[in-house]
Structures are given as C-alpha cells and as structure tokens.
Amino acid sequence: MSDQKPFNDAVDHMKTIEGLPAQTDMEKLPKPIRYFGYFFLVFFAVSLLFIVIGVLIT
C-alpha cells in the first residue's frame, strides 16, 4: 500500500470505500475498449499537431 495522502475527501472515499483503482492497465481491458482508447489517444495527438501547425502557419 502506498503512503500517498489523498488529493481530497472524494478521492479518498473512491479509493477506500468504492475501490477505485489508481491506474488503469490498458492490457487488461477488453479489445473494443482498448482499441477505442488507443484511437482516442492518437486522435488527440494528431489534432493537437494540426492545431500547432495551423497556428504556426498563420
């Protein structure tokens, strides 16, 4: 168990009472959800790249 203090009471409640995991392991998710997560991350990165290029061009 880690010795980190909770961010606030809601986070502490989610971790201790409801059992919210600290991190999500993408390898343990079902394939459709995993692929959606990868798609979302790639889409976000490409969109950010296009925004930066668009700002630099103008």
PDB file of N, CA, C and O in Angstrom:
ATOM      1  N   MET A   1       0.833  -1.170   0.000  1.00  0.00           N
ATOM      2  CA  MET A   1       0.000   0.000   0.000  1.00  0.00           C
ATOM      3  C   MET A   1       0.879   1.235   0.000  1.00  0.00           C
ATOM      4  O   MET A   1       1.906   1.264   0.678  1.00  0.00           O
ATOM      5  N   SER A   2       0.493   2.257  -0.751  1.00  0.00           N
ATOM      6  CA  SER A   2       1.307   3.460  -0.845  1.00  0.00           C
ATOM      7  C   SER A   2       1.012   4.396   0.326  1.00  0.00           C
ATOM      8  O   SER A   2      -0.055   4.337   0.937  1.00  0.00           O
ATOM      9  N   ASP A   3       1.975   5.253   0.621  1.00  0.00           N
ATOM     10  CA  ASP A   3       1.838   6.199   1.714  1.00  0.00           C
ATOM     11  C   ASP A   3       1.412   7.574   1.219  1.00  0.00           C
ATOM     12  O   ASP A   3       1.561   8.558   1.943  1.00  0.00           O
ATOM     13  N   GLN A   4       0.893   7.664   0.018  1.00  0.00           N
ATOM     14  CA  GLN A   4       0.468   8.945  -0.529  1.00  0.00           C
ATOM     15  C   GLN A   4      -0.817   9.395   0.131  1.00  0.00           C
ATOM     16  O   GLN A   4      -1.728   8.598   0.357  1.00  0.00           O
ATOM     17  N   LYS A   5      -0.885  10.693   0.441  1.00  0.00           N
ATOM     18  CA  LYS A   5      -2.105  11.241   1.003  1.00  0.00           C
ATOM     19  C   LYS A   5      -3.105  11.470  -0.119  1.00  0.00           C
ATOM     20  O   LYS A   5      -2.704  11.797  -1.236  1.00  0.00           O
ATOM     21  N   PRO A   6      -4.393  11.306   0.150  1.00  0.00           N
ATOM     22  CA  PRO A   6      -5.391  11.513  -0.902  1.00  0.00           C
ATOM     23  C   PRO A   6      -5.465  12.979  -1.315  1.00  0.00           C
ATOM     24  O   PRO A   6      -5.164  13.880  -0.533  1.00  0.00           O
ATOM     25  N   PHE A   7      -5.876  13.196  -2.572  1.00  0.00           N
ATOM     26  CA  PHE A   7      -6.000  14.548  -3.119  1.00  0.00           C
ATOM     27  C   PHE A   7      -7.066  15.335  -2.358  1.00  0.00           C
ATOM     28  O   PHE A   7      -6.857  16.498  -2.014  1.00  0.00           O
ATOM     29  N   ASN A   8      -8.198  14.702  -2.100  1.00  0.00           N
ATOM     30  CA  ASN A   8      -9.267  15.301  -1.301  1.00  0.00           C
ATOM     31  C   ASN A   8     -10.128  14.181  -0.738  1.00  0.00           C
ATOM     32  O   ASN A   8      -9.834  13.004  -0.947  1.00  0.00           O
ATOM     33  N   ASP A   9     -11.183  14.538  -0.031  1.00  0.00           N
ATOM     34  CA  ASP A   9     -12.029  13.530   0.607  1.00  0.00           C
ATOM     35  C   ASP A   9     -12.742  12.645  -0.401  1.00  0.00           C
ATOM     36  O   ASP A   9     -12.942  11.457  -0.149  1.00  0.00           O
ATOM     37  N   ALA A  10     -13.127  13.210  -1.541  1.00  0.00           N
ATOM     38  CA  ALA A  10     -13.835  12.413  -2.550  1.00  0.00           C
ATOM     39  C   ALA A  10     -12.926  11.329  -3.122  1.00  0.00           C
ATOM     40  O   ALA A  10     -13.361  10.194  -3.318  1.00  0.00           O
ATOM     41  N   VAL A  11     -11.674  11.670  -3.389  1.00  0.00           N
ATOM     42  CA  VAL A  11     -10.720  10.685  -3.916  1.00  0.00           C
ATOM     43  C   VAL A  11     -10.445   9.617  -2.864  1.00  0.00           C
ATOM     44  O   VAL A  11     -10.356   8.432  -3.187  1.00  0.00           O
ATOM     45  N   ASP A  12     -10.314  10.027  -1.622  1.00  0.00           N
ATOM     46  CA  ASP A  12     -10.096   9.056  -0.546  1.00  0.00           C
ATOM     47  C   ASP A  12     -11.285   8.108  -0.426  1.00  0.00           C
ATOM     48  O   ASP A  12     -11.099   6.906  -0.237  1.00  0.00           O
ATOM     49  N   HIS A  13     -12.487   8.629  -0.532  1.00  0.00           N
ATOM     50  CA  HIS A  13     -13.690   7.799  -0.468  1.00  0.00           C
ATOM     51  C   HIS A  13     -13.724   6.811  -1.637  1.00  0.00           C
ATOM     52  O   HIS A  13     -14.019   5.631  -1.442  1.00  0.00           O
ATOM     53  N   MET A  14     -13.423   7.286  -2.847  1.00  0.00           N
ATOM     54  CA  MET A  14     -13.445   6.415  -4.020  1.00  0.00           C
ATOM     55  C   MET A  14     -12.425   5.284  -3.872  1.00  0.00           C
ATOM     56  O   MET A  14     -12.698   4.152  -4.271  1.00  0.00           O
ATOM     57  N   LYS A  15     -11.265   5.576  -3.309  1.00  0.00           N
ATOM     58  CA  LYS A  15     -10.223   4.549  -3.176  1.00  0.00           C
ATOM     59  C   LYS A  15     -10.536   3.562  -2.057  1.00  0.00           C
ATOM     60  O   LYS A  15     -10.380   2.355  -2.240  1.00  0.00           O
ATOM     61  N   THR A  16     -10.972   4.055  -0.908  1.00  0.00           N
ATOM     62  CA  THR A  16     -11.145   3.169   0.237  1.00  0.00           C
ATOM     63  C   THR A  16     -12.492   2.464   0.241  1.00  0.00           C
ATOM     64  O   THR A  16     -12.549   1.262   0.503  1.00  0.00           O
ATOM     65  N   ILE A  17     -13.563   3.165  -0.038  1.00  0.00           N
ATOM     66  CA  ILE A  17     -14.895   2.586   0.065  1.00  0.00           C
ATOM     67  C   ILE A  17     -15.308   1.889  -1.231  1.00  0.00           C
ATOM     68  O   ILE A  17     -15.773   0.750  -1.209  1.00  0.00           O
ATOM     69  N   GLU A  18     -15.133   2.582  -2.362  1.00  0.00           N
ATOM     70  CA  GLU A  18     -15.614   2.047  -3.634  1.00  0.00           C
ATOM     71  C   GLU A  18     -14.561   1.243  -4.386  1.00  0.00           C
ATOM     72  O   GLU A  18     -14.888   0.551  -5.351  1.00  0.00           O
ATOM     73  N   GLY A  19     -13.313   1.321  -3.964  1.00  0.00           N
ATOM     74  CA  GLY A  19     -12.270   0.503  -4.574  1.00  0.00           C
ATOM     75  C   GLY A  19     -11.832   0.980  -5.938  1.00  0.00           C
ATOM     76  O   GLY A  19     -11.527   0.159  -6.803  1.00  0.00           O
ATOM     77  N   LEU A  20     -11.793   2.272  -6.158  1.00  0.00           N
ATOM     78  CA  LEU A  20     -11.355   2.833  -7.430  1.00  0.00           C
ATOM     79  C   LEU A  20      -9.865   2.572  -7.619  1.00  0.00           C
ATOM     80  O   LEU A  20      -9.077   2.910  -6.736  1.00  0.00           O
ATOM     81  N   PRO A  21      -9.451   1.979  -8.749  1.00  0.00           N
ATOM     82  CA  PRO A  21      -8.026   1.736  -8.964  1.00  0.00           C
ATOM     83  C   PRO A  21      -7.277   3.046  -9.213  1.00  0.00           C
ATOM     84  O   PRO A  21      -7.844   3.997  -9.751  1.00  0.00           O
ATOM     85  N   ALA A  22      -6.019   3.090  -8.826  1.00  0.00           N
ATOM     86  CA  ALA A  22      -5.207   4.288  -9.007  1.00  0.00           C
ATOM     87  C   ALA A  22      -4.877   4.494 -10.488  1.00  0.00           C
ATOM     88  O   ALA A  22      -4.843   5.628 -10.964  1.00  0.00           O
ATOM     89  N   GLN A  23      -4.636   3.403 -11.214  1.00  0.00           N
ATOM     90  CA  GLN A  23      -4.317   3.480 -12.629  1.00  0.00           C
ATOM     91  C   GLN A  23      -5.025   2.353 -13.353  1.00  0.00           C
ATOM     92  O   GLN A  23      -5.378   1.336 -12.757  1.00  0.00           O
ATOM     93  N   THR A  24      -5.228   2.548 -14.650  1.00  0.00           N
ATOM     94  CA  THR A  24      -5.864   1.515 -15.459  1.00  0.00           C
ATOM     95  C   THR A  24      -4.819   0.876 -16.357  1.00  0.00           C
ATOM     96  O   THR A  24      -4.091   1.579 -17.057  1.00  0.00           O
ATOM     97  N   ASP A  25      -4.736  -0.441 -16.345  1.00  0.00           N
ATOM     98  CA  ASP A  25      -3.816  -1.170 -17.201  1.00  0.00           C
ATOM     99  C   ASP A  25      -4.535  -1.465 -18.513  1.00  0.00           C
ATOM    100  O   ASP A  25      -5.493  -2.239 -18.539  1.00  0.00           O
ATOM    101  N   MET A  26      -4.073  -0.847 -19.607  1.00  0.00           N
ATOM    102  CA  MET A  26      -4.740  -0.991 -20.901  1.00  0.00           C
ATOM    103  C   MET A  26      -4.731  -2.435 -21.387  1.00  0.00           C
ATOM    104  O   MET A  26      -5.628  -2.826 -22.134  1.00  0.00           O
ATOM    105  N   GLU A  27      -3.760  -3.228 -20.994  1.00  0.00           N
ATOM    106  CA  GLU A  27      -3.664  -4.613 -21.462  1.00  0.00           C
ATOM    107  C   GLU A  27      -4.750  -5.502 -20.875  1.00  0.00           C
ATOM    108  O   GLU A  27      -5.052  -6.556 -21.435  1.00  0.00           O
ATOM    109  N   LYS A  28      -5.343  -5.097 -19.757  1.00  0.00           N
ATOM    110  CA  LYS A  28      -6.359  -5.915 -19.110  1.00  0.00           C
ATOM    111  C   LYS A  28      -7.776  -5.580 -19.578  1.00  0.00           C
ATOM    112  O   LYS A  28      -8.725  -6.280 -19.223  1.00  0.00           O
ATOM    113  N   LEU A  29      -7.927  -4.523 -20.367  1.00  0.00           N
ATOM    114  CA  LEU A  29      -9.249  -4.133 -20.846  1.00  0.00           C
ATOM    115  C   LEU A  29      -9.681  -5.010 -22.015  1.00  0.00           C
ATOM    116  O   LEU A  29      -8.831  -5.578 -22.701  1.00  0.00           O
ATOM    117  N   PRO A  30     -10.983  -5.133 -22.256  1.00  0.00           N
ATOM    118  CA  PRO A  30     -11.450  -5.852 -23.453  1.00  0.00           C
ATOM    119  C   PRO A  30     -10.977  -5.146 -24.720  1.00  0.00           C
ATOM    120  O   PRO A  30     -10.755  -3.935 -24.721  1.00  0.00           O
ATOM    121  N   LYS A  31     -10.825  -5.914 -25.795  1.00  0.00           N
ATOM    122  CA  LYS A  31     -10.254  -5.370 -27.029  1.00  0.00           C
ATOM    123  C   LYS A  31     -10.994  -4.149 -27.576  1.00  0.00           C
ATOM    124  O   LYS A  31     -10.336  -3.170 -27.929  1.00  0.00           O
ATOM    125  N   PRO A  32     -12.341  -4.154 -27.666  1.00  0.00           N
ATOM    126  CA  PRO A  32     -13.008  -2.964 -28.211  1.00  0.00           C
ATOM    127  C   PRO A  32     -12.742  -1.698 -27.393  1.00  0.00           C
ATOM    128  O   PRO A  32     -12.549  -0.623 -27.960  1.00  0.00           O
ATOM    129  N   ILE A  33     -12.732  -1.821 -26.083  1.00  0.00           N
ATOM    130  CA  ILE A  33     -12.465  -0.654 -25.246  1.00  0.00           C
ATOM    131  C   ILE A  33     -11.012  -0.234 -25.373  1.00  0.00           C
ATOM    132  O   ILE A  33     -10.711   0.959 -25.398  1.00  0.00           O
ATOM    133  N   ARG A  34     -10.105  -1.203 -25.453  1.00  0.00           N
ATOM    134  CA  ARG A  34      -8.688  -0.899 -25.607  1.00  0.00           C
ATOM    135  C   ARG A  34      -8.432  -0.177 -26.926  1.00  0.00           C
ATOM    136  O   ARG A  34      -7.698   0.811 -26.964  1.00  0.00           O
ATOM    137  N   TYR A  35      -9.048  -0.678 -28.027  1.00  0.00           N
ATOM    138  CA  TYR A  35      -8.853  -0.028 -29.323  1.00  0.00           C
ATOM    139  C   TYR A  35      -9.452   1.369 -29.348  1.00  0.00           C
ATOM    140  O   TYR A  35      -8.885   2.276 -29.957  1.00  0.00           O
ATOM    141  N   PHE A  36     -10.605   1.552 -28.687  1.00  0.00           N
ATOM    142  CA  PHE A  36     -11.184   2.892 -28.599  1.00  0.00           C
ATOM    143  C   PHE A  36     -10.250   3.827 -27.846  1.00  0.00           C
ATOM    144  O   PHE A  36     -10.095   4.986 -28.232  1.00  0.00           O
ATOM    145  N   GLY A  37      -9.625   3.344 -26.778  1.00  0.00           N
ATOM    146  CA  GLY A  37      -8.675   4.161 -26.021  1.00  0.00           C
ATOM    147  C   GLY A  37      -7.467   4.543 -26.858  1.00  0.00           C
ATOM    148  O   GLY A  37      -7.030   5.694 -26.837  1.00  0.00           O
ATOM    149  N   TYR A  38      -6.927   3.576 -27.598  1.00  0.00           N
ATOM    150  CA  TYR A  38      -5.794   3.889 -28.470  1.00  0.00           C
ATOM    151  C   TYR A  38      -6.199   4.878 -29.554  1.00  0.00           C
ATOM    152  O   TYR A  38      -5.450   5.808 -29.852  1.00  0.00           O
ATOM    153  N   PHE A  39      -7.383   4.688 -30.151  1.00  0.00           N
ATOM    154  CA  PHE A  39      -7.875   5.603 -31.176  1.00  0.00           C
ATOM    155  C   PHE A  39      -8.017   7.008 -30.604  1.00  0.00           C
ATOM    156  O   PHE A  39      -7.621   7.983 -31.242  1.00  0.00           O
ATOM    157  N   PHE A  40      -8.581   7.113 -29.406  1.00  0.00           N
ATOM    158  CA  PHE A  40      -8.784   8.424 -28.790  1.00  0.00           C
ATOM    159  C   PHE A  40      -7.451   9.121 -28.532  1.00  0.00           C
ATOM    160  O   PHE A  40      -7.325  10.320 -28.778  1.00  0.00           O
ATOM    161  N   LEU A  41      -6.456   8.384 -28.040  1.00  0.00           N
ATOM    162  CA  LEU A  41      -5.153   8.986 -27.785  1.00  0.00           C
ATOM    163  C   LEU A  41      -4.473   9.446 -29.080  1.00  0.00           C
ATOM    164  O   LEU A  41      -3.894  10.532 -29.128  1.00  0.00           O
ATOM    165  N   VAL A  42      -4.543   8.626 -30.116  1.00  0.00           N
ATOM    166  CA  VAL A  42      -3.939   9.002 -31.404  1.00  0.00           C
ATOM    167  C   VAL A  42      -4.685  10.187 -32.003  1.00  0.00           C
ATOM    168  O   VAL A  42      -4.059  11.112 -32.520  1.00  0.00           O
ATOM    169  N   PHE A  43      -6.019  10.170 -31.940  1.00  0.00           N
ATOM    170  CA  PHE A  43      -6.814  11.275 -32.464  1.00  0.00           C
ATOM    171  C   PHE A  43      -6.467  12.575 -31.735  1.00  0.00           C
ATOM    172  O   PHE A  43      -6.333  13.618 -32.373  1.00  0.00           O
ATOM    173  N   PHE A  44      -6.322  12.527 -30.430  1.00  0.00           N
ATOM    174  CA  PHE A  44      -5.972  13.710 -29.647  1.00  0.00           C
ATOM    175  C   PHE A  44      -4.593  14.233 -30.041  1.00  0.00           C
ATOM    176  O   PHE A  44      -4.409  15.440 -30.198  1.00  0.00           O
ATOM    177  N   ALA A  45      -3.627  13.335 -30.201  1.00  0.00           N
ATOM    178  CA  ALA A  45      -2.269  13.744 -30.559  1.00  0.00           C
ATOM    179  C   ALA A  45      -2.224  14.359 -31.957  1.00  0.00           C
ATOM    180  O   ALA A  45      -1.560  15.375 -32.164  1.00  0.00           O
ATOM    181  N   VAL A  46      -2.926  13.753 -32.917  1.00  0.00           N
ATOM    182  CA  VAL A  46      -2.945  14.278 -34.285  1.00  0.00           C
ATOM    183  C   VAL A  46      -3.669  15.616 -34.322  1.00  0.00           C
ATOM    184  O   VAL A  46      -3.237  16.529 -35.025  1.00  0.00           O
ATOM    185  N   SER A  47      -4.758  15.748 -33.582  1.00  0.00           N
ATOM    186  CA  SER A  47      -5.488  17.014 -33.536  1.00  0.00           C
ATOM    187  C   SER A  47      -4.612  18.114 -32.951  1.00  0.00           C
ATOM    188  O   SER A  47      -4.587  19.233 -33.463  1.00  0.00           O
ATOM    189  N   LEU A  48      -3.903  17.797 -31.889  1.00  0.00           N
ATOM    190  CA  LEU A  48      -3.003  18.775 -31.288  1.00  0.00           C
ATOM    191  C   LEU A  48      -1.904  19.171 -32.263  1.00  0.00           C
ATOM    192  O   LEU A  48      -1.529  20.341 -32.331  1.00  0.00           O
ATOM    193  N   LEU A  49      -1.388  18.217 -33.011  1.00  0.00           N
ATOM    194  CA  LEU A  49      -0.368  18.509 -34.008  1.00  0.00           C
ATOM    195  C   LEU A  49      -0.904  19.436 -35.097  1.00  0.00           C
ATOM    196  O   LEU A  49      -0.223  20.382 -35.495  1.00  0.00           O
ATOM    197  N   PHE A  50      -2.121  19.172 -35.582  1.00  0.00           N
ATOM    198  CA  PHE A  50      -2.729  20.039 -36.597  1.00  0.00           C
ATOM    199  C   PHE A  50      -2.982  21.443 -36.057  1.00  0.00           C
ATOM    200  O   PHE A  50      -2.820  22.420 -36.787  1.00  0.00           O
ATOM    201  N   ILE A  51      -3.369  21.555 -34.814  1.00  0.00           N
ATOM    202  CA  ILE A  51      -3.596  22.877 -34.221  1.00  0.00           C
ATOM    203  C   ILE A  51      -2.285  23.659 -34.145  1.00  0.00           C
ATOM    204  O   ILE A  51      -2.245  24.844 -34.474  1.00  0.00           O
ATOM    205  N   VAL A  52      -1.217  22.994 -33.713  1.00  0.00           N
ATOM    206  CA  VAL A  52       0.082  23.670 -33.619  1.00  0.00           C
ATOM    207  C   VAL A  52       0.556  24.098 -34.993  1.00  0.00           C
ATOM    208  O   VAL A  52       1.045  25.216 -35.154  1.00  0.00           O
ATOM    209  N   ILE A  53       0.423  23.225 -35.997  1.00  0.00           N
ATOM    210  CA  ILE A  53       0.830  23.573 -37.357  1.00  0.00           C
ATOM    211  C   ILE A  53      -0.024  24.712 -37.889  1.00  0.00           C
ATOM    212  O   ILE A  53       0.500  25.610 -38.547  1.00  0.00           O
ATOM    213  N   GLY A  54      -1.326  24.698 -37.621  1.00  0.00           N
ATOM    214  CA  GLY A  54      -2.202  25.765 -38.068  1.00  0.00           C
ATOM    215  C   GLY A  54      -1.845  27.103 -37.448  1.00  0.00           C
ATOM    216  O   GLY A  54      -1.916  28.133 -38.118  1.00  0.00           O
ATOM    217  N   VAL A  55      -1.467  27.104 -36.189  1.00  0.00           N
ATOM    218  CA  VAL A  55      -1.077  28.357 -35.521  1.00  0.00           C
ATOM    219  C   VAL A  55       0.233  28.859 -36.086  1.00  0.00           C
ATOM    220  O   VAL A  55       0.405  30.065 -36.262  1.00  0.00           O
ATOM    221  N   LEU A  56       1.162  27.961 -36.375  1.00  0.00           N
ATOM    222  CA  LEU A  56       2.461  28.373 -36.904  1.00  0.00           C
ATOM    223  C   LEU A  56       2.348  28.908 -38.332  1.00  0.00           C
ATOM    224  O   LEU A  56       3.103  29.799 -38.719  1.00  0.00           O
ATOM    225  N   ILE A  57       1.410  28.371 -39.117  1.00  0.00           N
ATOM    226  CA  ILE A  57       1.246  28.804 -40.495  1.00  0.00           C
ATOM    227  C   ILE A  57       0.639  30.209 -40.564  1.00  0.00           C
ATOM    228  O   ILE A  57       1.027  31.015 -41.409  1.00  0.00           O
ATOM    229  N   THR A  58      -0.319  30.500 -39.667  1.00  0.00           N
ATOM    230  CA  THR A  58      -0.983  31.796 -39.743  1.00  0.00           C
ATOM    231  C   THR A  58      -0.196  32.891 -39.102  1.00  0.00           C
ATOM    232  O   THR A  58      -0.634  34.041 -39.090  1.00  0.00           O
TER     233      THR A  58
END
